[in-house]
Amino acid sequence: MRVGLVGQGKMGREVGSAAEARGHHVVWSLDSAANREAAGLTPERLGAADVVFEFTAPGAAVDNLIRLAGAGSRVVCGTTGWSRELPRVSEAFAAGGGALVHSANFSVGVMHMFDLAARAARLYGPAGYAAYLVEEHHAQKRDAPSGTARKIAALVENATGSPPAVASIRAGTIPGTHRLVFESADDEVEIIHRARNRGGFARGAVWAAERIAGRSGVFEFGELLAEVEKEVS
């Protein structure tokens, strides 16, 4: 595939490397200075790319996605913090005929942690265990709690009726750690996902782009993984 990159931060660069490793070709890349208010997403650039990866910041993502939707692009978005605008973005992609995959996290390990969190909450909540969540990321990460932490917290709240306490740490170069604890007076149960690097996130994003080739619609990453599970079962 011919790949366009919106965002030249750590994740954007990692995704570009992962795409090249899979045999795809990065044909253009935009940093924030070259793409103020989505101005860099010209018809010429969008016509040259089979898929566009959007890894920027919450304040820029919606403008980018609306512009990409209008062009009928196929997009993988790893930016978090814009979910309130998902209905508007989804309508734009439906009108434009393109495709969007979005997720708080493109790690397969994290997707399975979501399942574990929901199942554990259904078990331990009724048994009187209280839940809390601690997430740690590098000092440059802008949103807190992380999108992944918000997703885990929502799953726990849906299962138990009570939101877990969430603590966020921003320090050093931590790629990402999420620790969900169910605690009683007698014991505690802990579920941990600890990223060793950004490679797993990037490879998941590239796989998602390959999965939506030739398709239209709006998908969560987990939905694409569920499709594969059904195909092989």
C-alpha positions as CSV (number, residue, x, y, z in Angstrom):
1,M,0.0,0.0,0.0
2,R,0.9,3.6,-0.5
3,V,0.9,5.2,3.0
4,G,0.4,8.7,4.2
5,L,1.4,9.8,7.7
6,V,-0.3,12.6,9.7
7,G,1.9,13.2,12.7
8,Q,5.6,12.8,13.1
9,G,5.8,12.1,16.8
10,K,7.2,8.9,18.3
11,M,4.2,6.8,17.3
12,G,3.9,8.3,13.8
13,R,7.6,7.4,13.1
14,E,7.1,4.0,14.6
15,V,4.1,3.3,12.4
16,G,6.0,4.4,9.3
17,S,8.8,2.0,10.1
18,A,6.3,-0.8,10.8
19,A,4.6,-0.2,7.5
20,E,7.9,-0.2,5.5
21,A,8.8,-3.4,7.3
22,R,5.6,-5.0,6.0
23,G,6.4,-4.0,2.4
24,H,4.4,-0.8,2.2
25,H,5.7,2.5,1.0
26,V,5.4,5.8,2.9
27,V,4.7,8.4,0.1
28,W,4.3,11.4,2.3
29,S,4.4,12.5,6.0
30,L,3.2,15.7,7.7
31,D,4.1,17.3,10.9
32,S,2.0,19.8,12.8
33,A,3.6,22.8,11.3
34,A,2.8,21.6,7.8
35,N,-0.8,20.6,8.6
36,R,-2.3,23.5,10.6
37,E,-6.1,23.1,10.6
38,A,-5.7,20.1,8.2
39,A,-4.4,22.4,5.4
40,G,-1.7,19.9,4.5
41,L,-4.3,17.3,3.5
42,T,-4.5,18.4,-0.1
43,P,-6.3,16.4,-2.8
44,E,-3.0,15.6,-4.4
45,R,-1.6,14.1,-1.2
46,L,-4.8,12.2,-0.4
47,G,-5.0,10.9,-3.9
48,A,-1.5,9.5,-3.7
49,A,-2.1,7.4,-0.6
50,D,-4.1,4.1,-0.2
51,V,-4.3,4.5,3.5
52,V,-3.6,7.4,6.0
53,F,-2.4,7.0,9.6
54,E,-3.5,9.8,11.9
55,F,-1.4,9.9,15.1
56,T,-1.5,13.5,16.3
57,A,-3.2,15.3,19.2
58,P,-6.8,15.6,20.4
59,G,-7.1,19.2,19.3
60,A,-6.1,18.4,15.7
61,A,-7.6,15.0,15.1
62,V,-11.2,15.9,14.4
63,D,-10.3,18.5,11.7
64,N,-8.0,15.9,10.1
65,L,-10.6,13.2,10.2
66,I,-13.3,15.3,8.7
67,R,-11.0,16.3,5.9
68,L,-10.0,12.7,5.3
69,A,-13.6,11.5,5.4
70,G,-14.6,14.1,2.8
71,A,-11.9,12.7,0.5
72,G,-13.2,9.1,0.9
73,S,-9.8,8.0,2.5
74,R,-9.1,4.9,4.4
75,V,-7.8,5.9,7.8
76,V,-6.3,4.4,10.9
77,C,-6.5,6.8,13.8
78,G,-4.6,6.2,17.0
79,T,-5.2,9.7,18.5
80,T,-7.2,9.6,21.7
81,G,-9.3,12.3,23.5
82,W,-11.7,13.1,20.7
83,S,-14.4,10.3,21.3
84,R,-17.2,12.9,22.0
85,E,-17.0,13.8,18.3
86,L,-17.2,10.2,17.1
87,P,-20.8,10.5,15.9
88,R,-20.0,13.5,13.7
89,V,-16.9,11.8,12.4
90,S,-18.8,8.6,11.7
91,E,-21.4,10.5,9.7
92,A,-18.7,12.2,7.6
93,F,-17.1,8.8,6.8
94,A,-20.5,7.4,5.9
95,A,-21.1,10.3,3.5
96,G,-17.6,10.1,2.0
97,G,-17.6,6.4,1.4
98,G,-14.2,5.8,3.1
99,A,-13.2,3.8,6.1
100,L,-11.9,4.6,9.6
101,V,-10.4,2.3,12.2
102,H,-10.1,4.0,15.6
103,S,-8.9,2.7,18.9
104,A,-7.5,3.9,22.2
105,N,-4.8,1.3,21.7
106,F,-3.7,-0.8,18.8
107,S,-1.9,-3.5,20.9
108,V,-3.4,-7.0,20.6
109,G,-2.3,-7.6,24.2
110,V,-4.3,-4.6,25.4
111,M,-7.4,-5.7,23.4
112,H,-7.3,-9.0,25.3
113,M,-6.8,-7.0,28.6
114,F,-10.1,-5.3,27.9
115,D,-11.8,-8.7,27.7
116,L,-10.1,-9.7,31.0
117,A,-11.1,-6.5,32.7
118,A,-14.7,-6.9,31.8
119,R,-14.8,-10.6,32.9
120,A,-12.9,-9.9,36.1
121,A,-15.3,-7.0,37.0
122,R,-18.3,-9.3,36.6
123,L,-16.7,-11.8,38.9
124,Y,-15.1,-9.7,41.6
125,G,-17.6,-6.8,41.8
126,P,-20.5,-8.9,43.1
127,A,-18.1,-10.6,45.5
128,G,-17.4,-7.2,47.2
129,Y,-14.1,-6.3,45.7
130,A,-13.3,-2.7,45.0
131,A,-11.5,-1.8,41.8
132,Y,-8.8,0.8,41.1
133,L,-6.6,1.5,38.1
134,V,-3.1,2.9,37.8
135,E,-1.7,3.9,34.4
136,E,1.9,5.1,33.7
137,H,3.2,6.8,30.5
138,H,6.1,8.9,29.4
139,A,6.4,12.5,30.4
140,Q,5.4,13.8,27.0
141,K,2.0,12.1,26.8
142,R,-0.6,14.8,26.8
143,D,-3.9,13.1,27.9
144,A,-4.4,11.8,31.4
145,P,-5.9,9.4,32.0
146,S,-4.9,7.6,28.9
147,G,-7.6,6.5,26.4
148,T,-6.8,2.9,27.3
149,A,-7.4,3.7,31.0
150,R,-10.7,5.4,30.2
151,K,-11.8,2.3,28.2
152,I,-10.8,-0.1,31.0
153,A,-12.6,2.1,33.6
154,A,-15.7,2.2,31.5
155,L,-15.7,-1.6,31.2
156,V,-15.5,-2.0,34.9
157,E,-18.2,0.6,35.6
158,N,-20.5,-1.1,33.0
159,A,-20.0,-4.4,34.8
160,T,-20.2,-3.2,38.4
161,G,-22.2,0.0,38.3
162,S,-19.4,1.8,40.1
163,P,-16.4,3.6,38.4
164,P,-13.0,2.6,39.6
165,A,-10.5,5.1,41.0
166,V,-7.9,6.0,38.4
167,A,-4.4,7.4,39.0
168,S,-2.2,8.6,36.2
169,I,1.6,8.9,36.3
170,R,3.6,10.9,33.6
171,A,7.3,10.4,34.0
172,G,10.5,9.5,32.1
173,T,10.1,7.4,28.9
174,I,7.6,4.8,30.0
175,P,5.9,3.3,26.8
176,G,2.8,2.4,28.8
177,T,1.7,0.4,31.8
178,H,-1.9,-0.3,32.9
179,R,-2.6,-2.0,36.2
180,L,-6.1,-3.0,37.2
181,V,-6.6,-4.1,40.8
182,F,-9.6,-5.7,42.5
183,E,-9.1,-5.5,46.3
184,S,-10.9,-6.9,49.3
185,A,-10.0,-6.8,53.0
186,D,-8.4,-10.2,52.6
187,D,-6.7,-10.2,49.3
188,E,-6.2,-8.5,45.9
189,V,-6.2,-9.6,42.3
190,E,-4.1,-7.7,39.7
191,I,-4.2,-7.6,35.9
192,I,-1.2,-5.9,34.3
193,H,-0.4,-4.9,30.7
194,R,3.1,-3.5,30.4
195,A,4.3,-2.4,27.0
196,R,8.0,-2.9,26.4
197,N,8.1,-0.6,23.4
198,R,5.8,1.0,20.9
199,G,6.3,-1.7,18.3
200,G,3.2,-3.7,19.2
201,F,1.0,-0.6,18.9
202,A,2.5,0.2,15.5
203,R,2.2,-3.3,14.1
204,G,-1.4,-3.5,15.2
205,A,-2.2,-0.2,13.4
206,V,-0.5,-1.5,10.2
207,W,-2.5,-4.7,10.4
208,A,-5.7,-2.7,10.8
209,A,-4.9,-0.7,7.7
210,E,-4.3,-3.9,5.7
211,R,-7.6,-5.3,7.0
212,I,-9.7,-2.4,5.7
213,A,-8.2,-2.3,2.2
214,G,-11.1,-1.9,-0.2
215,R,-13.7,-1.5,2.6
216,S,-15.9,1.3,3.8
217,G,-17.4,2.0,7.3
218,V,-16.2,2.9,10.8
219,F,-14.6,0.2,12.9
220,E,-13.1,-0.2,16.3
221,F,-9.8,-2.1,16.3
222,G,-11.4,-4.8,18.5
223,E,-14.2,-5.4,16.0
224,L,-11.6,-6.3,13.3
225,L,-9.9,-8.7,15.7
226,A,-13.3,-10.3,16.5
227,E,-13.8,-10.8,12.8
228,V,-10.7,-12.8,12.6
229,E,-11.6,-14.9,15.6
230,K,-14.9,-15.8,13.9
231,E,-13.1,-16.7,10.6
232,V,-10.7,-19.1,12.3
233,S,-13.2,-20.6,14.8
